Amino acid sequence: MLEAFRILEEEKHINKVDIIEAVTESLKSAYKRRYGQAESCVIEYNEKTGDFQVFTVREVVEEVFDSRLEISLSEALAISSAYELGDKIKFEESVTEFGRVAAQSAKQTIVEKMRRQMREVTFNEYKEHEGEIMAGTVERFDQRFIYVNLGSLEAQLSHQDQIPGESFKSHDRIEVYVYKVENNPKGVNVFVSRSHPEFIKRIMEQEIPEVFDGTVEIMSVSREAGDRTKVAVRSHNPNVDAIGTIVGRGGSNIKKVISKFHPKRFDAKTGIEIPVEENIDVIQWVDDPAEFIYNAIAPAEVDMVLFDDEDIKRATVVVPDSKLSLAIGRRGQNVRLAAHLTGYRIDIKSASEYERLEAEKEDTSMEDSSADVAISEVTTEEE
């Protein structure tokens, strides 16, 4: 028994105290099923031998009403002349009489504890990697997920967490970003992504030493996976250019980053696999929100940035008429990414539209002023 406890404790990470508790409760349960009650049952565990003993405790009384709970004074004195009324006497039970039932119950309890313990160990192991990149092997597929083997479990990579157009085969080695780890009664669920904005950030930390050591900090990332990404960066060293560091000489650093997550997809027209393109715009982060928004709208030029007095997270960006489509981007992508990057709701206006709206406001203001004067004159005449 002691050896069994040692194996469970060392190999299955089940605490010996939990095992003893499980066996004790199982023996009590089996005792109750056999005798209809467990109030008089006492279980003792021998630390040296690892054995369990089951006792029925009976109280010495003058008249016995329940032989499982009581013993007469005359019977007690026959055992020992030292017994008196009210004393408690322990009688050992034969464990073999109900040991099989108890053993099965204890086994089920211990197995359940093992499952919970292993689940907890696995959860803690992967919880430590939440927010990090892990390498895994594509294991299998179903309609909802690609299952990626990370070592001791299969992580779930959903369709929306994949880069659009990418495809994998069984046993492909891929990198994924762990964004959520859940512990539930059915097991540990690890959700991973390749489309998550943080995936880009972690790859840059891996591939660019200045990002890894904190010299250059990635402040925010806005991404539409498989197409375009904006990354806002700043330098903590006045002698280090943040944008230049991320891009690298001749684009060497950005190429290394792109190569880590650019998969290939099958092109039905040509019948060959082609790289999935995703452009990365590197933006200078600054404290001034107007300047930051100005930078984020790049490559379009900006005439002015105006903030809403009633909504501090809303901004109007005025651009030259010729740059309007560039500022908005294809299907609104540029302004959408800029909004996510800066955290502001951004309205794009052309210079001519802005001037027209301002002129209308002035006209309305003048009309309101004229109306106020007219009302004032009428009131004066009546008096």
Secondary structure as GFF3:
##gff-version 3
##sequence-region A 1 383
A	DSSP	alpha_helix	2	11	.	.	.	ID=ss1
A	DSSP	alpha_helix	16	35	.	.	.	ID=ss2
A	DSSP	beta_strand	41	45	.	.	.	ID=ss3
A	DSSP	beta_strand	52	61	.	.	.	ID=ss4
A	DSSP	beta_strand	70	72	.	.	.	ID=ss5
A	DSSP	alpha_helix	73	79	.	.	.	ID=ss6
A	DSSP	beta_strand	88	93	.	.	.	ID=ss7
A	DSSP	three_ten_helix	95	97	.	.	.	ID=ss8
A	DSSP	alpha_helix	99	127	.	.	.	ID=ss9
A	DSSP	beta_strand	133	141	.	.	.	ID=ss10
A	DSSP	beta_strand	145	149	.	.	.	ID=ss11
A	DSSP	beta_strand	154	158	.	.	.	ID=ss12
A	DSSP	three_ten_helix	159	161	.	.	.	ID=ss13
A	DSSP	beta_strand	173	184	.	.	.	ID=ss14
A	DSSP	beta_strand	187	193	.	.	.	ID=ss15
A	DSSP	alpha_helix	197	207	.	.	.	ID=ss16
A	DSSP	alpha_helix	209	212	.	.	.	ID=ss17
A	DSSP	beta_strand	216	224	.	.	.	ID=ss18
A	DSSP	beta_strand	228	235	.	.	.	ID=ss19
A	DSSP	alpha_helix	242	247	.	.	.	ID=ss20
A	DSSP	three_ten_helix	249	251	.	.	.	ID=ss21
A	DSSP	alpha_helix	252	261	.	.	.	ID=ss22
A	DSSP	beta_strand	264	267	.	.	.	ID=ss23
A	DSSP	beta_strand	272	275	.	.	.	ID=ss24
A	DSSP	beta_strand	279	284	.	.	.	ID=ss25
A	DSSP	alpha_helix	289	296	.	.	.	ID=ss26
A	DSSP	beta_strand	304	307	.	.	.	ID=ss27
A	DSSP	beta_strand	314	319	.	.	.	ID=ss28
A	DSSP	three_ten_helix	321	323	.	.	.	ID=ss29
A	DSSP	alpha_helix	324	328	.	.	.	ID=ss30
A	DSSP	three_ten_helix	330	332	.	.	.	ID=ss31
A	DSSP	alpha_helix	333	342	.	.	.	ID=ss32
A	DSSP	beta_strand	345	350	.	.	.	ID=ss33
A	DSSP	alpha_helix	351	382	.	.	.	ID=ss34
###
